[in-house]
Amino acid sequence: LEFDPNTYMSNLTSVLAFYAYLIIGFDYDSFSLNGGQPYFEIAERIVNNAQNAPVTGWKPYDGSRNRNRYWLVKNVLNSEYANVRRFVYEYHIRGLDLLESRITEARTGMVETLRLLQEVYRRRPDPFMYYLTVVMEAKSSEMISIFTDAFPEEKSRVVQILAEIDPANKSKYEKIQQGN
């Protein structure tokens, strides 16, 4: 398989490279604020190079509800959604990294970081915003597990925020209230 980030050579190599750079970008964003920027820019270049490809998923109008590679990388790099990237970073630094030794502080930090997603959602209340959907799909089960044992007032805040920003999974988040 041949790949060049500056040229579209085949759909297979472009798809593999796009998701590889996206995954690396998400990982780097969790260690430093906007640390994944160079990787997201390469993913965007891959999308731009594939605009004339005879396959779907690369163009803004491919698929439904803006759920394709084009919109995912555009959302990640869009400054309107900067707080989603900030959430990814702070959720890890102020939450997951502290969970083992300071669970109460970690949960408090996680609730505060969820407000970043809430701000984005309130500014652009689109339940189909692909980037937010991807983040919620990646983190929802983890959050349910973490907050099931939280204090009642924390549970209420978390469920309220999660149900607002991810209304399609409201019943899933309400399980937090039933724990312990």
N, C-alpha and C positions, 0 to 999 in steps of 0.2 A: 504494500500500500504506500502510495506517495502522497505527501501533504506539503503544501506551501501556504502559510497564512495570508499571503498576498495574492493568491490565485485560486479560483475555484477549479478543482481538478475532477472531483467526483462527489456525488451525494454522500456516499458511505464515509469517506475520509472527512468531509466537511461536518457531517453530523457528529461523528466521533470526536473530532477536534473541538467543535463548538461546546459540547457538553463537558469535555475534559477541562477546557479553559473556564467554563462556568463553575464547575465544581471546585476547581482550584481557587477561583475568585471568591466563592462563598467561604471557603475554608480560611483564606487569608483575611477576609473581612471579619472573621470571628476572633482573630488575634490582634488586629490593629484597625482602627477606624479607617475605612476605605482602603484597607491594605490590598484588597483584590482588584483595585482599579486597573492596573496594567493588563490583568488577565481578562477582565470584562471588555476592555478596549480591543483586545485581540479577538474575542468572541464576536464583538460588533463588526470587526473587519471581515470575519468569516461570513457573517450575515450579509454584509454589503457586497462581498464578492459573489455571493450566490443569488443575487437579485434576478439574473437572467437564466437561472437554472430551470430546467423543464420539470421540476418537482415541487410539491407543496411544502409549506412550513417556513419558507424563507421570506416571503413577501408580506407586507402589512395587511393585505386583504385575504390571505390564506387562512382557512379555518373559521371557526365561529368565536364570537366574543373576544377577539384579540388574543386568543390562546395559541400562540405559536412562537417559534424561536425569535422571530423579528421583534415581537412585542415584549418578550421576556427580557432580552438584553436592553431594549430601549427603556423599559421601566426601571431596570437596575441602574442605568446611567442617567436617568432623568432626575434633575435636582428637586422636582416636586415630591419625589419619593425618597429623598435623602434620609428621612427618619426611619425608613424601613432598614436601610443599611446600618444606621446608627443603632437600631434595635438589635440587629444580629450581633454587633460588637458588644454592646452593653449587656445584653442578655447573657452572654458568655462570661464577660469580665465581672459583672456585678451579681450574677446569678449562679450559673453552673460552676464556675471556678471556686465559689465559696461554699457550695452545697455540702460538701463532705465535712467541713469543720465548723461552719457558722450557718446552720440551716435557716434560722429565723431571719438573719440579715440577708441571706441569699434570696429567700422568698420575697422579702420587702423590695429588694433590688429588682427582682423580676416583675413585680407588680408595677413598679415605677417605669420600667422599660416598656411594658405593654402600653403605657400611655402614649409612647411614640407612635405605635401602630394606630392607636385610636385617633391621634391628631391627623395622620395621613388619611385615614378612612373618613373622618369628618369633613376634611377639605374636599375630598373626591370620593363620595360614597358610592363606590362601584364594587358590588360584591364579586364581580368578574375580573377585577384588576389582577392580572395573572401573577405578577411578582408577589403580591400579598397572599394570594392563594397558595403559591408554592411554599412560602415561608410558613404559613399556617398548617399546611399538610405535613411539613417536616417537623414542626414543633408541637402540634396539638396533643398527641398522645403523651409526649414527655411532660407537658404542662399539667395535663390531667393527673398523671402519676405523682408529680411533685406537690400539687396543691390539694390532693385528696386528704392529706394529713395536716393541712394548714389550720390556722385559727379561723373560727366562723366568719369574722369580719373580713379577713383576707379572702376567704372562699367567695364571699358575696361580691367583693370588688372584682376579683378575677373573672368570675362567671359573667358579671355584667359587661365587662370590657370584651371578653372573648365572644359573647353572644352578639354584641354590637358589630364587631369587625368581621365576624365569620358567622352570619346568621344561618347559613345552611347547616351548620353543625351545632346549633344551640342545644339540642337534646343531648348531644355527646358531652358538652361542657357542663350541663346540669348534673351530671354524674359526680362532679366534684363535690357538690352539696351533700350527696348521700354518703360520702366516705367518712369514716371514723365519726 
